[in-house]
Each structure stands twice: as C-alpha cells, then as structure tokens.
C-alpha cells in the first residue's frame, strides 16, 4: 500500500473513533438541563470585568440590569483600567431608574502574577461578597442576556445541585470571515472538552465558557477562586478545573446557549486571528513538542482527507480516494450540527478542512509570537512571555491541565 493510502486509512480510522468514541462532542443538543424554580430564590451577584468596552456596553449591560429575577440580585461592573470611557458610561447607566442595582468599581493595575481580567474579578468578588450572595454570575462585558437568563441559570444550578453552570454564548456570525471561522471555534472547543464529559463528576474533563459562568459562592471559596488561577492567560478552563478538582463529588455543567449572545464583532480575518493566536500556544503549555504534534494531528485529521481524495482521483488510486472521501464525508457530517446551530447553510460543512488550515496557521503564529517575547496580547496588555522552563511547568491547574481555551477574557 502506498503512503497516501496509509495516511487516508489512518485519517478515516481517526474520524470513526471521533464520531463513535469521543463523548459525542459533535452534538449540539446540550442545553440547560431540566430545572425547577426553587421555593426560595438565592441571592445572586453579577460580576462584569470590563476593559475598553464602551462600544459594546450599551448593547450588553442593559440586558443584565433588566433581568427578570424573582430573588435579590445586583450587578458589579469592574472598570479594568479602561481608556475609552467604559467606567463613565457604566456610571451613567447606574443612575438610570429601574432594573437591578449597579455598582461600578475600579481595581487599579494588576500586580505581578495576575492577569488583568482575574484581578478585576477578584476586586468584583470582594465588592459582591459584602452582600453575602449564594451564587455569583461571571459574565463578560460583550455578552447580552435574555430577560430570563439569570432565572434559568439559577434554576438549573439549584435543581441539579451544580457548583458551576456555564453557557457557551452564541458568537456573532454576520460577516464572511465570521461565518467561516466562528462555528469551527466552538466545534474545536467541544472536541477538546466534550460537554457531556464535563458534566460527569467521575470524569476529569473540566471546562467552562468564560462569557457566562454561574458559580456557587461556597465552591468558589473552597477552590480559592480567583487566587488559585490568578496567572491563567485564559481563565475559563482553569476556573472549571479548580472547581471540579477541589473534591471528588464536585459537579459542573457546560452547554450551548440560546438566550446568551456575544455582541462583539469580528469583521476581519485579522480580528479572529488575534482572538485565536493570543491563547493557542498557552493551550499547548508553551511546549514545542505539543505544537509539533498538534500541527501534525490537524494535518492528518483535517487536511489529509481532501488531499487523499484528490491524489487518489488524479493518480488512479481507488483506495486512497475512497478512504479520503469517506473521511471527509464523516468530517463534514460531524460539523454539520454546529453549522446549523449557527444558522449557516449545510454546504458550509465541507469547508472545514480550509478552516482547519487557518487554525493551524493561527496556532503556529501564536507560538512564534511567544518565542519572540510578545506573549499573549489583549487590549494593551501582554501575558505569558517566555519564562524559564522550570517556572512554566510549575503553573498547572488543580485538575492537572494547564492553559485554557474559550471565549474572550
């Protein structure tokens, strides 16, 4: 058998395993679990870290203040050193009558060892704890919530006895590049962290979507949140790992959202590229070996099938064409539910190999940025510059994983 046939056969075998033995990651029916409204609604504090978010805040913050929540709830927006008037805009909204009470706070610049968002979360939690909330909702400043969002999250957490309930917000899919890249972003995340495994207490898989995380206050204190993850470049998986890893019976849940959406636009490829590249190498623990393995794996799983199909047809090698075509068909079939979830035409599923090639280049670029000392840049701050190997290896999440992947931090 030729090398092309072997490669196409291995790729087909990998896709069969992914579809049948990898936690049904491709399913998009993981929504908020069955829930009942509690007899007594717990007190909730909403913490919103915000840095230079004046352009999206008018679209997101009013949705939080207008939450239809039967219990006591309040909102703390932490202005994380913004230079675009984010804090002033939030204070103006706080003076408007009606809605949940809003407090605007500012923590100052983060000290060494802290990422900016987690330093802002720490400050917001300190303000919120004065009201002794039973739950804390951590949500990003670009996330808009349906009026019953908080009510549904709390009901799900109380009914299921969850320590953490997180929703992957619907990202904006408007421009051509967003339609090409965004569904794959969620698809790859679910492939890394199958949602059904996240919900199993006996499974070590832990993940969250940082844009919408409802956290039981007692679980946060037991896990030492946010101090225990203060250096995480992207905090959501680290947060989930800390909560789930604190005790054998800890329960967390992650799924797709219907009424929680991101209003942040990514109109150009460079915007999406920067979103992925700023954290991809951190996900690989800044390891050249993991980078090489990931790039090779992406090529084998996503790029080899169409290449084998083309080579088999051109060179007259039926086995390569059949295996490559079958692998590509399985790939597209697994991607189709995510394409439909984002309301895109079914034919877009066949473009996944091209999108995967972009993600491969983004991942390599993330490593290049890191090696050049640029680290992970986000809104004027740079994290994760190269450190001595002994230091880098010591920073692990409580569940043994390092780095994270998810929505904007």
Secondary structure, 3 states (H helix, E strand, C coil): CCHHHHHHHHHHHHHHHHHHHCCCCCCCCCCCCCCCCCCCCCCEEEEEEECCCHHHHHHHHHHHHCCCCCCCEEEEEEECCCCCCHHHHHHHHHCCCCCCEEEEECCCCCCCCCCHHHHHHHHHHHHHHHHCCCEEEEECCCEEECCCHHHHHHHHHHHHCCCEEEEEEECCCCCHHHHHHHHHHHHHHHHHCCHHHHCCCCCCCCCCCCCEEEEEHHHHHHCCCCHHHCCCCCCHHHHHHHHHHCCCCCCEEEEEEEEEEECCCCCCHHHHHHHHHHHHHHHCCCCHHHHHHHHHHHHHHHHHHHHHHHHHHHHCCHHHHHHHHHHHHHHHHHHHHHHHHCCCCHHHHHHHHHHHHHHHHHHHHHHHHHHCCCCEEECCEEECCCCCHHHHHHCCCCCCCCCCCCCCC
